[in-house]
Amino acid sequence: MTPFRETGVTSAKTALCLAAAVAAAVARAFNPAGDPFLPVSAPTNETRVAVRMLGNNMPLVEAVVDGRPCSLIFDTGASHTTFDIGFVSRELAEAKLEDVVLAGVSNVEKTPKAFQVKSLKLGDAEFNAFAAMALDISHLSKGVGAKVDGIVGMNVIGRTRTLVALGGGEVVFAPGAERLDGFTVAARRRMDDPMTIAIRGRRDQTPIDMIVDSGSTFTFLGADTGWPIAEGEVAGFSAVDVNGGAGMAPKPGAEGDLFVGIPLKVRPMIVPDSAGDMNRIGSDVLRRYDMVVEPRRVAFRPHMNKEDVR
């Protein structure tokens, strides 16, 4: 095995966890009886959306929100769809921003706002009438090396069955049955937040709880998982998240199999025990495997066209 050595790497870590978020009246206007963050309508026919993979494995999709074009990170590790508050102020001047009260576990340190989205279009896929978050995430553009106006989170991605094929540069909403051959369902882990893809995998006989996070350029595992360290060090590594934090110094892990119903070949970054709750399958792995996401279920298979994967 070749030791994992990188120099000057920036890993964008965009997971946005807003468990049990309760918004003001503006967020409940569309769906007063249900979750105001879930779109009232979503695609019911197969709709393909192109995904551009940046050099650091970050998946970017072009979108239109309430008539305004935007570039969004496609982030299965983010519970809620969020726009940069500067973008909202400039491009969606009529949006009414109201405070959000967060309850439960959240990794958001800044005070978010909520506003109504009438229409979010990802290619020809349209999601209507839901509340989105607004937060200062302007630093993400520098972190990923491309213009980022926001993050597509699981309240949209998980609204319908979604095929995520980062290796093929596409996401397919409401895929037809012919696209769904060869998938193996992973064990989901019960969480208070249904908009988080939490699964239980294992290495040999050791269980490892993880988040499936396409918004993380690397796969991260805590040292408390017992994953072996590889030789060599990572130089100049920094991680950027929604709070603007950076400077994490992980160690390179050895290459091995992480079993999630099928074996995923991973070479994780190992973070200290204190950060063990960061266990995440990142887009470095996800671009080599296709994934089907639907409410309460996720399934994997090796990406069908090996020539796509780089």
C-alpha positions in Angstrom: 0.0 0.0 0.0 1.2 3.5 -0.8 1.1 5.8 2.2 -1.3 8.6 1.9 0.6 11.9 1.6 -0.9 15.2 0.6 0.5 18.7 0.6 -1.6 21.9 0.9 -4.9 20.1 0.9 -8.1 21.9 1.8 -11.0 19.7 2.8 -14.4 21.4 2.7 -16.5 20.0 5.6 -19.9 21.4 5.1 -22.2 19.2 7.2 -25.0 21.3 8.7 -26.8 19.6 11.6 -29.9 21.4 12.7 -31.6 18.8 14.8 -35.2 19.7 15.8 -35.0 23.1 14.2 -38.1 25.2 14.9 -38.5 28.3 12.7 -40.7 31.3 13.1 -44.1 31.8 11.4 -42.5 32.5 8.0 -41.2 28.9 7.9 -44.5 27.4 8.8 -46.6 29.3 6.2 -46.2 26.6 3.5 -46.8 23.5 5.6 -48.4 24.4 8.9 -49.4 20.8 9.7 -46.1 19.2 8.9 -42.3 19.8 8.7 -41.9 23.3 7.2 -38.5 22.4 5.9 -39.8 19.6 3.7 -40.8 20.7 0.2 -44.5 20.4 -0.4 -43.9 18.9 -3.9 -40.9 17.0 -5.4 -40.2 15.2 -8.7 -42.3 12.1 -9.4 -40.8 11.3 -12.8 -37.2 10.4 -13.4 -35.1 13.6 -13.6 -31.4 13.7 -14.1 -29.3 16.5 -12.7 -25.6 17.0 -13.7 -23.1 17.2 -10.9 -19.7 18.9 -11.3 -16.9 17.3 -9.3 -14.3 19.8 -8.2 -10.7 18.8 -7.9 -11.1 18.3 -4.2 -14.0 15.8 -4.6 -16.6 18.5 -3.8 -19.9 18.0 -5.8 -21.5 21.1 -7.1 -24.8 21.5 -8.9 -26.2 24.5 -10.7 -29.7 25.5 -9.5 -32.3 28.2 -9.7 -34.0 29.5 -6.5 -37.0 31.7 -7.0 -35.7 32.7 -10.4 -32.1 33.4 -9.4 -29.3 31.1 -10.6 -27.0 29.8 -7.9 -24.2 27.2 -7.4 -24.9 24.7 -4.5 -22.8 22.0 -2.8 -24.7 18.7 -3.0 -24.4 17.7 0.6 -26.0 14.5 2.0 -24.3 15.3 5.3 -26.3 18.5 5.7 -29.7 18.2 7.3 -31.1 21.4 5.9 -30.8 23.3 2.6 -29.0 26.5 3.4 -28.1 29.6 1.4 -25.4 32.2 2.1 -27.1 35.1 3.8 -25.2 37.5 1.5 -26.6 35.8 -1.5 -30.1 36.0 -0.1 -29.7 39.7 0.7 -28.4 40.4 -2.8 -30.4 38.1 -5.0 -33.6 37.4 -3.0 -34.2 40.9 -1.7 -37.9 40.2 -1.1 -37.2 37.2 1.1 -38.4 37.8 4.7 -35.7 36.5 7.1 -36.8 35.4 10.5 -34.9 34.0 13.5 -34.7 30.2 14.0 -34.7 28.6 17.4 -32.5 25.5 17.5 -33.3 22.6 19.8 -31.5 19.3 20.2 -28.0 18.7 18.9 -26.6 21.1 16.4 -23.1 21.9 15.0 -24.1 25.5 14.0 -22.4 28.2 16.1 -23.8 31.2 14.3 -27.4 32.4 14.5 -29.3 31.2 11.4 -32.3 32.7 9.8 -35.2 31.0 7.9 -37.0 32.2 4.8 -39.6 30.8 2.3 -38.5 29.3 -0.9 -41.2 29.1 -3.5 -39.2 27.1 -6.0 -35.8 25.4 -6.1 -34.9 23.9 -9.5 -32.0 21.5 -9.9 -31.9 21.1 -13.7 -35.4 20.0 -14.5 -36.1 18.7 -11.0 -38.3 21.2 -9.0 -39.0 21.3 -5.3 -41.6 23.7 -4.2 -42.7 25.5 -1.1 -40.4 24.9 1.8 -38.3 26.8 4.4 -34.6 27.2 3.8 -31.9 28.4 6.1 -29.8 31.6 5.6 -26.3 31.6 7.2 -23.0 33.3 6.6 -21.2 30.6 4.7 -19.3 32.9 2.3 -16.0 31.3 3.4 -16.9 28.1 1.7 -16.2 29.5 -1.7 -12.6 30.0 -0.7 -12.5 26.6 0.9 -13.7 24.6 -2.1 -12.1 26.8 -4.7 -15.3 27.7 -6.6 -18.3 30.0 -6.2 -20.7 28.6 -3.6 -24.0 30.2 -2.9 -25.4 27.5 -0.7 -25.8 23.9 0.2 -28.5 21.4 -0.9 -29.3 19.4 2.2 -31.3 16.2 3.0 -34.6 18.0 3.4 -34.5 18.3 -0.4 -32.3 15.3 -1.4 -34.3 12.9 0.8 -37.7 14.2 -0.2 -38.0 11.5 -2.9 -35.9 8.5 -3.9 -32.6 9.8 -5.2 -29.8 8.0 -7.0 -26.5 9.6 -6.3 -23.8 8.7 -8.8 -20.9 11.1 -8.2 -18.6 9.0 -10.3 -20.9 9.4 -13.2 -21.4 13.1 -12.6 -25.1 12.8 -12.0 -27.9 12.7 -9.5 -31.2 11.1 -10.6 -34.4 12.0 -8.7 -37.2 9.4 -8.8 -35.1 6.9 -10.8 -36.8 4.2 -12.8 -36.6 0.6 -11.7 -34.0 -0.3 -14.4 -31.5 2.0 -12.6 -31.8 0.3 -9.3 -30.2 -3.1 -9.9 -27.4 -4.4 -7.7 -27.9 -2.2 -4.7 -27.4 -3.5 -1.1 -29.3 -1.8 1.7 -27.1 -0.5 4.6 -28.1 -0.7 8.2 -29.6 2.7 9.2 -29.1 3.9 12.7 -32.1 5.5 14.5 -31.6 9.2 15.1 -33.9 12.0 16.2 -33.2 13.8 13.0 -34.7 11.8 10.0 -32.8 14.1 7.6 -29.5 12.6 8.5 -28.1 9.6 6.8 -26.7 7.8 9.8 -25.6 4.2 9.3 -23.9 1.5 11.2 -21.0 -0.2 9.4 -18.1 -2.3 10.7 -14.5 -3.0 10.3 -13.9 -6.7 11.0 -16.2 -7.2 14.0 -16.0 -3.6 15.3 -19.1 -1.5 14.8 -18.7 2.0 13.5 -21.5 4.6 13.4 -21.1 7.1 10.6 -22.8 9.8 8.6 -22.9 9.5 4.8 -21.6 12.9 3.8 -21.0 13.9 0.2 -20.1 17.4 1.5 -16.9 16.1 3.0 -14.0 15.8 0.6 -12.4 13.0 2.7 -13.6 10.1 4.8 -13.0 10.8 8.5 -12.9 8.3 11.3 -12.2 8.9 15.0 -9.2 7.3 16.6 -11.5 5.6 19.0 -12.8 3.4 16.1 -9.4 1.6 16.3 -8.8 2.1 12.5 -5.0 1.7 11.9 -2.8 4.6 11.1 -0.7 4.6 7.9 2.9 5.7 7.6 3.5 9.3 6.7 1.9 12.5 7.6 -0.5 15.0 6.0 1.2 18.4 5.5 -0.8 21.6 5.3 -4.2 20.0 5.8 -7.1 22.1 6.9 -10.8 21.5 7.2 -13.4 24.1 6.5 -16.9 23.8 7.9 -20.1 25.9 8.0 -18.8 27.7 11.0 -15.6 28.8 9.3 -13.5 26.6 11.5 -10.2 25.2 10.1 -6.9 23.8 11.2 -7.8 20.2 12.1 -4.7 18.0 11.8 -5.7 14.4 11.2 -3.4 11.5 10.5 -3.6 9.3 7.4 -5.3 5.9 8.0 -4.4 2.7 6.3 -6.4 1.5 3.4 -9.0 -1.1 4.3 -12.6 -2.4 3.9 -15.5 -0.7 5.7 -18.5 -3.0 5.5 -21.9 -1.3 5.0 -23.8 -4.2 3.5 -21.1 -4.2 0.8 -17.3 -3.5 1.5 -16.3 0.0 0.8 -12.6 0.4 0.1 -11.6 3.4 2.2 -8.4 5.3 3.2 -9.7 7.5 5.9 -8.3 10.5 7.7 -8.0 9.7 11.4 -9.1 12.4 13.9 -8.6 12.4 17.7 -10.9 10.5 20.0 -12.6 13.7 21.1 -13.8 14.2 17.5 -15.0 10.6 17.1 -18.6 11.8 16.5 -17.2 13.1 13.2 -17.2 9.6 11.6 -18.1 10.3 8.0 -18.0 8.6 4.6 -16.9 11.4 2.3 -17.0 12.0 -1.4 -13.6 10.5 -1.9 -15.3 7.2 -1.3 -18.8 8.0 -2.6 -17.5 8.9 -6.1 -16.5 5.2 -6.5 -19.9 3.9 -5.4 -23.4 4.6 -6.4 -25.9 5.3 -3.6 -29.7 5.3 -3.4 -31.2 7.5 -0.7 -34.8 7.5 0.4 -36.5 8.3 3.7 -35.2 5.9 6.3 -33.1 3.9 3.8 -29.8 4.0 2.0 -28.2 1.4 -0.3 -24.8 1.1 -2.1 -23.2 -0.6 -5.1 -19.9 -0.2 -6.9 -20.1 2.5 -9.6 -21.0 0.7 -12.7 -18.7 2.5 -15.2 -15.2 2.3 -13.8 -13.9 4.7 -16.5 -15.9 7.5 -14.9 -14.1 7.3 -11.6 -10.8 9.3 -11.2 
